[in-house]
Amino acid sequence: MQVTVRDNNIEQALRVLKKKMQREGLFREMRARSAYEKPSEKRARERADAVRRQRKLARKRLQREGLLPAPKKASRPR
């Protein structure tokens, strides 16, 4: 993973790096590998993740069909 630093702006480069690492799932993997996870806990977590994914897909499907309002776009001042 590579991040370019522009105008000696280290803070911005760190933010970009953290965002890239978050998108790649690196933080989640580090947390998972830091300690042993019991098989029962792993099954429960995977089941909860699957439920979360299904709900997200259903919500997006309803938004596309117009049955649910689309989320508001966050306006960031620049």
N, C-alpha and C positions, 0 to 999 in steps of 0.2 A: 504494500500500500504506500502511495507516495502523495505528499502534499507540498505544493510550492508555497514559499513564503514571499509575499510581495511587500515591498517598501518596509522591510524589517518589522512587519506586523505579526509578531509571534502569537498574540492572543487570537487573532482571526484564524491563523493557520491551525491552532489547537482546536478551535471550535469546529473547523472543517474536518479535522482528523477524527474528533470524537463523533461527529455525525456519520462519517463513513464507517467507523467501527461499529456504531449502533446499528446501521443498516445491514452490515454483514453479520450481525448477531454475535459479535465477538464477546461482548460483555456477558451475555446470557451463557455462552459456552464456558467462559472463565468461571462464572459462579457455579455452573453445574459440575465442573471438574475440581472445584476447590475442596469438596467434601463428598463422601460416599452417599449415594442416594439409594434408599431401600427399594427393592423391586415394587413393593406396594405403593410407595410414594411416587415412583416413576410412572406407574400405570395411572394413578390418580391425576398426575400432572398432565400426562399425554391425553387423557380423556377430557380434562378441562380445556386443554389447548384445542382439541378437535371441536368441542362445543363452541368455543369462542370463534373459531374459523367459520363454522357453519352459520352462526348468528350473523357474522359480518357479511358473508356471502348473501344471505337472505335479505339483510338490510340493503345492500347494494342493489340487489335484484329489484326490490320494491321501489327504490329511488329511481332506477332506470325506467320502471313502468309508470312512474308518476304517482304511486300510491302513498309514498312518503316524501316529505319535503327534503330537498338536497341540503347538505350541511352548508353553513355560512362560510364564505371565504374570509380568512383572517387578513385584514389589511395591515401591512407593516409599514410604518413610516421609514423612508429611506433618506 
